[in-house]
């Protein structure tokens, strides 16, 4: 009987051990691994795949599953200074360098700043600017002061005191040098008067220059309209190859071609002609009388430019 109890105890011990190991195996199979319970990295990590045919590929894969490569920390990147300033709403970023534009002029001398040329006007000799009746091709009066004329810095009146000649060998009033003496006032004795017909006045600047504007006063004691006003620039005194900068001869009555410009009424402001930087030494001013009489008059001429040296 003692043997029977011993045998039964051994059986129960074996069963107990079998059941215990079975339960231990089940728990081990049900326990989640470290890779599923550990916090997942915010950035995805790509596990390198083993190369086919490598003898250690299985072992390497298992090792990588157990010990995944550590995630590299993100690197801070600083924004450029310009971007940082704009993102922060800085209202005063560094301004870009000055570029050519409406207030700059570029020619053979380089980039130059434009400024208003200094124009000294004479006193008005009459009020208002009535338009002469039955005179064709005349632009209406501006009705207000002329806007400033911009030219490169250093632009001056190159005609002041320069020698002049005219096509009339015996002018009926005044002298030729009156047109460059600086006196622009309306007067019965302060202008050059030439005979009827198409006549010209010529000024020698004594050196080549870049010419930006010409300002002409005929007899502005009253509102006259001078006809066939033509202005030319040349490098030779005989004007064999001139450049025309103004021509209001609408019917070619002076035989120099029909001009695209309009006639105008004489005032104390004179006639300002944009020469657009033409180059030359000599200037000729043509006219063919006016709507009141057939005389040609010149009170003053100014030539704004810069010498070419």
Secondary structure, 3 states (H helix, E strand, C coil): CHHHHHHHHHHHHHHHHHHHHHHHHHHHHHCCCHHHHCCCCCCCCCCCCCCCCCCCHHHHHHHHHHCCCCCCCCCCCCCCHHHHHHHCCCCCCCCCCCCCCCCEEEECCEEEEEEECCCCCCCCCCCCCCCCCCCCCECCCCCCCCCCCEEECCCEECCCCCCEEECCCCCCECCHHHHHCCCCCCCCCCCEEECCCCEEEEEEEEEEEEEEEEEEECCCCCCCCECCCEEEEECCCCCCCCEEEEECCCCCCCCCCCCCCCECCCCCCCEEEEEEEEEEEEEEEEECCECCCCCEEECEEEEEEEECC
